Amino acid sequence: MFRFGAGELMVILLIVLVLFGAAKLPETGRALGKAIKEFKKAGKEITNDVEDIAKE
């Protein structure tokens, strides 16, 4: 999908550090991880529902 090199990742991390500060970084990372996990879970549920409907 997207290809990020080391330079791009460093710029993104630097921007996040400036925006949120070092103290908020772990909290922000956990929230982002949870959001990604929930998004994947919802995608799997939708896929399963569509497959179940297609089988009928």
N, CA, C and O atoms as a GROMACS GRO file, in nm:
protein
  224
    1MET      N    1   0.083  -0.117   0.000
    1MET     CA    2   0.000   0.000   0.000
    1MET      C    3   0.089   0.124   0.000
    1MET      O    4   0.109   0.186  -0.104
    2PHE      N    5   0.142   0.160   0.116
    2PHE     CA    6   0.232   0.274   0.124
    2PHE      C    7   0.372   0.223   0.153
    2PHE      O    8   0.389   0.127   0.228
    3ARG      N    9   0.469   0.286   0.095
    3ARG     CA   10   0.607   0.248   0.121
    3ARG      C   11   0.678   0.367   0.184
    3ARG      O   12   0.696   0.471   0.121
    4PHE      N   13   0.716   0.350   0.309
    4PHE     CA   14   0.787   0.455   0.381
    4PHE      C   15   0.931   0.412   0.400
    4PHE      O   16   0.959   0.300   0.442
    5GLY      N   17   1.021   0.502   0.371
    5GLY     CA   18   1.162   0.478   0.398
    5GLY      C   19   1.196   0.528   0.537
    5GLY      O   20   1.110   0.580   0.608
    6ALA      N   21   1.321   0.511   0.575
    6ALA     CA   22   1.365   0.553   0.708
    6ALA      C   23   1.351   0.704   0.725
    6ALA      O   24   1.314   0.752   0.832
    7GLY      N   25   1.381   0.780   0.621
    7GLY     CA   26   1.370   0.925   0.629
    7GLY      C   27   1.229   0.973   0.653
    7GLY      O   28   1.206   1.062   0.734
    8GLU      N   29   1.135   0.914   0.582
    8GLU     CA   30   0.995   0.953   0.598
    8GLU      C   31   0.944   0.920   0.737
    8GLU      O   32   0.873   0.999   0.798
    9LEU      N   33   0.982   0.801   0.788
    9LEU     CA   34   0.939   0.761   0.922
    9LEU      C   35   0.997   0.854   1.028
    9LEU      O   36   0.929   0.887   1.125
   10MET      N   37   1.120   0.896   1.011
   10MET     CA   38   1.182   0.988   1.107
   10MET      C   39   1.109   1.122   1.108
   10MET      O   40   1.087   1.180   1.214
   11VAL      N   41   1.071   1.171   0.991
   11VAL     CA   42   0.998   1.298   0.983
   11VAL      C   43   0.862   1.285   1.050
   11VAL      O   44   0.821   1.374   1.124
   12ILE      N   45   0.791   1.176   1.025
   12ILE     CA   46   0.660   1.154   1.087
   12ILE      C   47   0.674   1.145   1.238
   12ILE      O   48   0.595   1.206   1.310
   13LEU      N   49   0.772   1.070   1.287
   13LEU     CA   50   0.792   1.058   1.431
   13LEU      C   51   0.828   1.192   1.494
   13LEU      O   52   0.784   1.222   1.605
   14LEU      N   53   0.907   1.270   1.426
   14LEU     CA   54   0.945   1.402   1.477
   14LEU      C   55   0.823   1.494   1.486
   14LEU      O   56   0.807   1.567   1.584
   15ILE      N   57   0.738   1.491   1.385
   15ILE     CA   58   0.616   1.573   1.387
   15ILE      C   59   0.523   1.530   1.500
   15ILE      O   60   0.467   1.614   1.570
   16VAL      N   61   0.507   1.399   1.519
   16VAL     CA   62   0.423   1.348   1.628
   16VAL      C   63   0.481   1.390   1.762
   16VAL      O   64   0.406   1.429   1.852
   17LEU      N   65   0.612   1.381   1.777
   17LEU     CA   66   0.676   1.420   1.902
   17LEU      C   67   0.654   1.568   1.932
   17LEU      O   68   0.628   1.604   2.046
   18VAL      N   69   0.664   1.652   1.831
   18VAL     CA   70   0.644   1.795   1.851
   18VAL      C   71   0.497   1.825   1.884
   18VAL      O   72   0.469   1.907   1.971
   19LEU      N   73   0.404   1.759   1.816
   19LEU     CA   74   0.262   1.785   1.838
   19LEU      C   75   0.213   1.739   1.975
   19LEU      O   76   0.140   1.811   2.043
   20PHE      N   77   0.254   1.619   2.015
   20PHE     CA   78   0.198   1.560   2.137
   20PHE      C   79   0.291   1.569   2.257
   20PHE      O   80   0.244   1.562   2.371
   21GLY      N   81   0.418   1.585   2.236
   21GLY     CA   82   0.512   1.588   2.348
   21GLY      C   83   0.552   1.448   2.390
   21GLY      O   84   0.482   1.351   2.363
   22ALA      N   85   0.664   1.440   2.457
   22ALA     CA   86   0.718   1.309   2.496
   22ALA      C   87   0.631   1.239   2.599
   22ALA      O   88   0.623   1.116   2.599
   23ALA      N   89   0.566   1.312   2.686
   23ALA     CA   90   0.485   1.252   2.791
   23ALA      C   91   0.359   1.186   2.735
   23ALA      O   92   0.314   1.084   2.788
   24LYS      N   93   0.302   1.241   2.631
   24LYS     CA   94   0.177   1.188   2.574
   24LYS      C   95   0.200   1.080   2.470
   24LYS      O   96   0.105   1.015   2.427
   25LEU      N   97   0.324   1.060   2.427
   25LEU     CA   98   0.353   0.966   2.320
   25LEU      C   99   0.310   0.823   2.350
   25LEU      O  100   0.245   0.762   2.264
   26PRO      N  101   0.341   0.765   2.467
   26PRO     CA  102   0.296   0.626   2.494
   26PRO      C  103   0.143   0.613   2.494
   26PRO      O  104   0.088   0.516   2.443
   27GLU      N  105   0.076   0.712   2.553
   27GLU     CA  106  -0.071   0.709   2.557
   27GLU      C  107  -0.129   0.716   2.416
   27GLU      O  108  -0.223   0.645   2.383
   28THR      N  109  -0.072   0.802   2.334
   28THR     CA  110  -0.117   0.817   2.196
   28THR      C  111  -0.093   0.689   2.117
   28THR      O  112  -0.178   0.648   2.037
   29GLY      N  113   0.020   0.625   2.139
   29GLY     CA  114   0.050   0.498   2.072
   29GLY      C  115  -0.047   0.389   2.110
   29GLY      O  116  -0.093   0.314   2.024
   30ARG      N  117  -0.078   0.378   2.238
   30ARG     CA  118  -0.175   0.277   2.282
   30ARG      C  119  -0.312   0.302   2.221
   30ARG      O  120  -0.377   0.208   2.176
   31ALA      N  121  -0.354   0.426   2.218
   31ALA     CA  122  -0.485   0.459   2.160
   31ALA      C  123  -0.488   0.425   2.011
   31ALA      O  124  -0.588   0.372   1.961
   32LEU      N  125  -0.380   0.456   1.942
   32LEU     CA  126  -0.373   0.424   1.799
   32LEU      C  127  -0.375   0.273   1.776
   32LEU      O  128  -0.441   0.225   1.685
   33GLY      N  129  -0.303   0.200   1.859
   33GLY     CA  130  -0.302   0.053   1.849
   33GLY      C  131  -0.439  -0.007   1.871
   33GLY      O  132  -0.480  -0.097   1.799
   34LYS      N  133  -0.510   0.044   1.972
   34LYS     CA  134  -0.646  -0.005   1.999
   34LYS      C  135  -0.739   0.026   1.883
   34LYS      O  136  -0.823  -0.057   1.846
   35ALA      N  137  -0.726   0.145   1.826
   35ALA     CA  138  -0.812   0.184   1.713
   35ALA      C  139  -0.787   0.094   1.593
   35ALA      O  140  -0.881   0.052   1.526
   36ILE      N  141  -0.661   0.064   1.565
   36ILE     CA  142  -0.629  -0.025   1.453
   36ILE      C  143  -0.683  -0.164   1.478
   36ILE      O  144  -0.737  -0.227   1.386
   37LYS      N  145  -0.670  -0.213   1.601
   37LYS     CA  146  -0.721  -0.346   1.636
   37LYS      C  147  -0.873  -0.354   1.616
   37LYS      O  148  -0.923  -0.450   1.559
   38GLU      N  149  -0.944  -0.253   1.664
   38GLU     CA  150  -1.090  -0.250   1.648
   38GLU      C  151  -1.130  -0.240   1.501
   38GLU      O  152  -1.228  -0.302   1.459
   39PHE      N  153  -1.055  -0.164   1.423
   39PHE     CA  154  -1.084  -0.150   1.281
   39PHE      C  155  -1.068  -0.284   1.209
   39PHE      O  156  -1.151  -0.322   1.126
   40LYS      N  157  -0.961  -0.356   1.242
   40LYS     CA  158  -0.940  -0.489   1.181
   40LYS      C  159  -1.050  -0.586   1.222
   40LYS      O  160  -1.098  -0.664   1.140
   41LYS      N  161  -1.089  -0.580   1.350
   41LYS     CA  162  -1.195  -0.668   1.399
   41LYS      C  163  -1.326  -0.642   1.324
   41LYS      O  164  -1.395  -0.736   1.284
   42ALA      N  165  -1.360  -0.515   1.306
   42ALA     CA  166  -1.482  -0.479   1.236
   42ALA      C  167  -1.475  -0.526   1.090
   42ALA      O  168  -1.574  -0.573   1.035
   43GLY      N  169  -1.359  -0.512   1.029
   43GLY     CA  170  -1.343  -0.558   0.890
   43GLY      C  171  -1.363  -0.707   0.877
   43GLY      O  172  -1.425  -0.753   0.781
   44LYS      N  173  -1.311  -0.784   0.972
   44LYS     CA  174  -1.329  -0.930   0.970
   44LYS      C  175  -1.475  -0.967   0.989
   44LYS      O  176  -1.525  -1.059   0.924
   45GLU      N  177  -1.544  -0.896   1.078
   45GLU     CA  178  -1.686  -0.924   1.101
   45GLU      C  179  -1.768  -0.896   0.976
   45GLU      O  180  -1.858  -0.973   0.942
   46ILE      N  181  -1.738  -0.788   0.909
   46ILE     CA  182  -1.810  -0.755   0.786
   46ILE      C  183  -1.784  -0.860   0.679
   46ILE      O  184  -1.876  -0.903   0.609
   47THR      N  185  -1.657  -0.903   0.667
   47THR     CA  186  -1.622  -1.006   0.569
   47THR      C  187  -1.696  -1.136   0.599
   47THR      O  188  -1.749  -1.200   0.508
   48ASN      N  189  -1.701  -1.174   0.726
   48ASN     CA  190  -1.771  -1.296   0.763
   48ASN      C  191  -1.920  -1.285   0.734
   48ASN      O  192  -1.981  -1.380   0.685
   49ASP      N  193  -1.979  -1.170   0.762
   49ASP     CA  194  -2.122  -1.152   0.734
   49ASP      C  195  -2.152  -1.160   0.583
   49ASP      O  196  -2.251  -1.221   0.542
   50VAL      N  197  -2.066  -1.101   0.503
   50VAL     CA  198  -2.086  -1.105   0.358
   50VAL      C  199  -2.071  -1.247   0.307
   50VAL      O  200  -2.147  -1.290   0.220
   51GLU      N  201  -1.973  -1.321   0.359
   51GLU     CA  202  -1.955  -1.461   0.317
   51GLU      C  203  -2.073  -1.546   0.357
   51GLU      O  204  -2.116  -1.632   0.280
   52ASP      N  205  -2.128  -1.522   0.477
   52ASP     CA  206  -2.246  -1.598   0.522
   52ASP      C  207  -2.366  -1.570   0.432
   52ASP      O  208  -2.441  -1.663   0.398
   53ILE      N  209  -2.386  -1.446   0.393
   53ILE     CA  210  -2.496  -1.410   0.305
   53ILE      C  211  -2.478  -1.472   0.166
   53ILE      O  212  -2.574  -1.516   0.104
   54ALA      N  213  -2.353  -1.475   0.118
   54ALA     CA  214  -2.326  -1.532  -0.014
   54ALA      C  215  -2.351  -1.682  -0.017
   54ALA      O  216  -2.388  -1.736  -0.121
   55LYS      N  217  -2.333  -1.750   0.096
   55LYS     CA  218  -2.353  -1.895   0.102
   55LYS      C  219  -2.501  -1.932   0.097
   55LYS      O  220  -2.537  -2.042   0.055
   56GLU      N  221  -2.586  -1.839   0.140
   56GLU     CA  222  -2.729  -1.869   0.145
   56GLU      C  223  -2.793  -1.866   0.012
   56GLU      O  224  -2.914  -1.889   0.001
   0.00000   0.00000   0.00000
